[in-house]
Amino acid sequence: MAQYTRVSGSVGLITLQSPPVNALSAAMRQGIVDMMQRALSEPEVKSVVICGQNGIFCGGADIKEFGGQMSGPPLIPMIHAIEAASKPVVAAIEGIALGGGLELALGCHYRIAHSKARVGLPEVTLGLLPGAGGSQRLPRLIGVPAALDLITTGRHVTAAEALKFGLVDQITDHNTVNVAVKFAQRVADQPLDARRISTYPCLCPSDVAVLFEEVMQRVRRTARGAIAPIACVQAVRAAATLPYNQGMERERELMATLFTSGQARALQYFFFAQRAVGRWSMPSGARWDTSKPRPVHKAAVIGLGTMGRGITVALAQAGFSVVAVETQEKQLMEAKQAISGMLERGAKRRGVAPALDKINYGRNIQSVADVDLVIEAVFEDMALKKKVFQQLSAVCKPSTFLCSNTSGLDIDQLACQTRNPELVVGMHFFAPAHVMKLLEVVYGPKSSPLAVATAMQLGKKIGKVSVAVGNCRGFVGNRMLKPYLEQALFLLEEGATPEFVDQVLEEFGFAMGVFRMSDLSGLDVGWKVRMADGLAMPDPTTGQPTRLRQGRRYSPLGDLLCEQGRFGQKTGRGWYQYDKPGSQVAKPDPWLHSFLDEYRARHALVAHRIDHQEVLERCLYSMINEGFRILEDGIAAGPEDIDVIYVFGYSWPRHHGGPMFYAATVGLNKVLERLEHYYQAHPDVPSLQPCHLLRKLVASGRPPIQKWREVIKKVRSQL
Ligand SMILES: C[C@H](O)[C@H](C)C(=O)SCCNC(=O)CCNC(=O)[C@H](O)C(C)(C)COP(=O)([O-])OP(=O)([O-])OC[C@H]1O[C@@H](n2cnc3c(N)ncnc32)[C@H](O)[C@@H]1OP(=O)([O-])[O-]
């Protein structure tokens, strides 16, 4: 766990050894305590260096230990002992020093970092705060404003920025441990009192009270109900206003509250869920570790509308050569301009040169003959997509992977248009495609593990969180969105207003409620799909909009708005009114309220009082229920896949872990009982009928979410 060697005669070298990130597990902490005592007890040793094995200093506390009984020496006194040591201790930081890892380094008297190292206190992303003295030492070392920024955002900073902050004393391009050992020899006789950060005064800007007020307001606004960011501000405020020991007491109190909170459990579940989706599997048994991807050097994008432009930018920014094809001359010219602009702005933000030379534009599909992978992003029309896949199959090399950015059309139908259907998968990006992290990689019955592995690896290389899912209408994300949207419309029919429904969902933590989100993405997008499905047609006999389709309840409210050109932000009118087309500030629209009253009267609907609970339960539980159907169908391999899709693709509040983790938190028996309650009231709404898998999980004693995959396997084997 921690190895001790004496180097250069007088330096005790303590090496943290616990792959992959030298996390501070109980055994590691014991090792550090023992090795420090040894170094301090050996008279020949004049100074100490702490470093990490494998070019990584330390990834912080061992998150895997959080769920269990904490044992071993606690971190705070361990770090205090290092700070109080009679011999100088130098931290040699390579790779990363995060969370407790940076707090360990802050307990040392000096910090030497490699120029490529990154440091930070990301505890807030795990629903916690820097609970080993970081919230008290960091403000004393780098000042309150910078400490507030690092601790409330959890962002990692480069070695260069850390040096500017005074967070590290020196950075090097050479072997950091060797540099640190020489440094330790040089400072062996230096007095240490001035190097013990906990003794430093916490220098505050004159307007510190105003600063904390502003930061607290900003944090409350962006936290959307998350409690850790607020506690982080309170902890740093303690550093600015209290002596160190009292500040540490305040840090301990705040950490104790967070550590046992549901939000911390949700965020830590999500930390591991993000990593679990990379270990994908298919119902055929093919898996991430048995399916080797084929390298992609040159890619192509067909169709340079909004999505095609974003995908092209994402590929070029990641260093891929891209052939960008748009058959319409005008559209091509506009796309070139837009893409160049996006690349230049992105490059400026990242301080690098824009990858303009990575892209070759063309109007002819022939120009993609030699690429390794094609992403089709033409208009969402099956007939058009089929034609494009036929052309691609004829033009491209037999080994070329053909991928579609469709947001829900049948991948298998596209595969059947090609010579090599096993090389066809969906790569469903989310708008804006060069910004949104999520990528649904969709495999059809003919898709080969090779194609899935290649698309998943490409997703990772362009900075996406890729989730492998099966082929069905709407895949995972949009399939679960349908009952959510449906319930929102039914609630309007029954007496709610768009403002109220959105308020409830935004208080829950969504960045945008369902109606503000629909106005942003455009009501006409869904309308065209419903028209194509023959759903938006009036009743053939009465010519009136009908509220029943194939025995199922249907709300034509969205269709009626579209028939009046109310497409949302783009037309300045939708579920809300906007100052002008394109403006983003949604205002309640009296016209819509009277339109709803008339609609209810026309359909003999009696409005009733709808409270927060009903809105939340009907919108979220119907979505969750569809999530269980997706697991039962094997479209998603596990709950983590669904939760990662919803957090990264549909702004589900991360501090609630995702729809499936939230269901586990609420209690599956409660979700089941409430769905039964609503289904009884609305028997013509099948999405409220509890799914068999949900019943099965409740019947088998509501196992923890980590155990659901076993139950799913059993249920699927009985199907
Ligand atoms: C008191 C104190 O104040 C508090 C309370 C704390 O200190 S709280 C803890 C604060 N520390 C953090 O928030 C850092 C969390 N880690 C990361 O941000 C990243 O991991 C990384 C370090 C930047 C590397 O990224 P990567 O992309 O190269 O690899 P990876 O796939 O992510 O990670 C590689 C493998 O290491 C595992 N892992 C990473 N960090 C870990 C940690 N801190 N504890 C346990 N396991 C960890 C991870 O699950 C994965 O396992 P597996 O999936 O292979 O089985």
Ligand as a Chemical Component Dictionary entry (heavy atoms), coordinates in Angstrom:
data_LIG
# 
_chem_comp.id                   LIG 
_chem_comp.type                 NON-POLYMER 
_chem_comp.pdbx_formal_charge   -4 
_chem_comp.three_letter_code    LIG 
# 
loop_
_chem_comp_atom.comp_id 
_chem_comp_atom.atom_id 
_chem_comp_atom.alt_atom_id 
_chem_comp_atom.type_symbol 
_chem_comp_atom.charge 
_chem_comp_atom.model_Cartn_x 
_chem_comp_atom.model_Cartn_y 
_chem_comp_atom.model_Cartn_z 
_chem_comp_atom.pdbx_ordinal 
LIG C1  C1  C 0  -11.801 13.249 2.299   1  
LIG C2  C2  C 0  -11.889 13.798 0.938   2  
LIG O1  O1  O 0  -12.092 15.150 1.063   3  
LIG C3  C3  C 0  -12.994 13.270 0.118   4  
LIG C4  C4  C 0  -14.031 12.559 0.835   5  
LIG C5  C5  C 0  -12.486 12.584 -1.114  6  
LIG O2  O2  O 0  -11.339 12.461 -1.345  7  
LIG S1  S1  S 0  -13.691 12.021 -2.170  8  
LIG C6  C6  C 0  -12.804 11.430 -3.575  9  
LIG C7  C7  C 0  -12.345 12.577 -4.400  10 
LIG N1  N1  N 0  -11.730 12.077 -5.610  11 
LIG C8  C8  C 0  -12.365 12.117 -6.775  12 
LIG O3  O3  O 0  -13.462 12.594 -6.890  13 
LIG C9  C9  C 0  -11.649 11.540 -7.977  14 
LIG C10 C10 C 0  -12.524 10.512 -8.628  15 
LIG N2  N2  N 0  -11.872 9.890  -9.762  16 
LIG C11 C11 C 0  -11.787 10.529 -10.954 17 
LIG O4  O4  O 0  -12.190 11.649 -11.150 18 
LIG C12 C12 C 0  -11.182 9.748  -12.081 19 
LIG O5  O5  O 0  -11.343 8.392  -11.824 20 
LIG C13 C13 C 0  -9.691  10.049 -12.288 21 
LIG C14 C14 C 0  -8.944  9.870  -11.048 22 
LIG C15 C15 C 0  -9.559  11.454 -12.845 23 
LIG C16 C16 C 0  -9.151  9.018  -13.360 24 
LIG O6  O6  O 0  -9.978  9.088  -14.467 25 
LIG P1  P1  P 0  -9.784  8.012  -15.668 26 
LIG O7  O7  O 0  -10.788 8.355  -16.698 27 
LIG O8  O8  O -1 -8.389  7.967  -16.048 28 
LIG O9  O9  O 0  -10.118 6.574  -15.046 29 
LIG P2  P2  P 0  -11.456 6.107  -14.372 30 
LIG O10 O10 O 0  -12.080 5.067  -15.231 31 
LIG O11 O11 O -1 -12.285 7.235  -13.987 32 
LIG O12 O12 O 0  -10.908 5.413  -13.052 33 
LIG C17 C17 C 0  -10.156 4.231  -13.112 34 
LIG C18 C18 C 0  -10.655 3.297  -12.041 35 
LIG O13 O13 O 0  -10.351 3.872  -10.762 36 
LIG C19 C19 C 0  -11.516 3.942  -9.964  37 
LIG N3  N3  N 0  -11.405 5.138  -9.117  38 
LIG C20 C20 C 0  -11.052 6.366  -9.503  39 
LIG N4  N4  N 0  -11.025 7.222  -8.452  40 
LIG C21 C21 C 0  -11.373 6.490  -7.361  41 
LIG C22 C22 C 0  -11.526 6.794  -5.967  42 
LIG N5  N5  N 0  -11.300 8.016  -5.471  43 
LIG N6  N6  N 0  -11.904 5.801  -5.145  44 
LIG C23 C23 C 0  -12.136 4.552  -5.634  45 
LIG N7  N7  N 0  -12.004 4.188  -6.957  46 
LIG C24 C24 C 0  -11.618 5.157  -7.787  47 
LIG C25 C25 C 0  -12.652 4.047  -10.986 48 
LIG O14 O14 O 0  -13.860 3.619  -10.444 49 
LIG C26 C26 C 0  -12.156 3.101  -12.069 50 
LIG O15 O15 O 0  -12.427 1.799  -11.634 51 
LIG P3  P3  P 0  -12.892 0.743  -12.646 52 
LIG O16 O16 O 0  -14.089 1.254  -13.343 53 
LIG O17 O17 O -1 -11.768 0.528  -13.605 54 
LIG O18 O18 O -1 -13.195 -0.483 -11.817 55 
# 
loop_
_chem_comp_bond.comp_id 
_chem_comp_bond.atom_id_1 
_chem_comp_bond.atom_id_2 
_chem_comp_bond.value_order 
_chem_comp_bond.pdbx_ordinal 
LIG C1  C2  SING 1  
LIG C2  O1  SING 2  
LIG C2  C3  SING 3  
LIG C3  C4  SING 4  
LIG C3  C5  SING 5  
LIG C5  O2  DOUB 6  
LIG C5  S1  SING 7  
LIG S1  C6  SING 8  
LIG C6  C7  SING 9  
LIG C7  N1  SING 10 
LIG N1  C8  SING 11 
LIG C8  O3  DOUB 12 
LIG C8  C9  SING 13 
LIG C9  C10 SING 14 
LIG C10 N2  SING 15 
LIG N2  C11 SING 16 
LIG C11 O4  DOUB 17 
LIG C11 C12 SING 18 
LIG C12 O5  SING 19 
LIG C12 C13 SING 20 
LIG C13 C14 SING 21 
LIG C13 C15 SING 22 
LIG C13 C16 SING 23 
LIG C16 O6  SING 24 
LIG O6  P1  SING 25 
LIG P1  O7  DOUB 26 
LIG P1  O8  SING 27 
LIG P1  O9  SING 28 
LIG O9  P2  SING 29 
LIG P2  O10 DOUB 30 
LIG P2  O11 SING 31 
LIG P2  O12 SING 32 
LIG O12 C17 SING 33 
LIG C17 C18 SING 34 
LIG C18 O13 SING 35 
LIG C18 C26 SING 36 
LIG O13 C19 SING 37 
LIG C19 N3  SING 38 
LIG C19 C25 SING 39 
LIG N3  C20 SING 40 
LIG N3  C24 SING 41 
LIG C20 N4  DOUB 42 
LIG N4  C21 SING 43 
LIG C21 C22 SING 44 
LIG C21 C24 DOUB 45 
LIG C22 N5  SING 46 
LIG C22 N6  DOUB 47 
LIG N6  C23 SING 48 
LIG C23 N7  DOUB 49 
LIG N7  C24 SING 50 
LIG C25 O14 SING 51 
LIG C25 C26 SING 52 
LIG C26 O15 SING 53 
LIG O15 P3  SING 54 
LIG P3  O16 DOUB 55 
LIG P3  O17 SING 56 
LIG P3  O18 SING 57 
# 
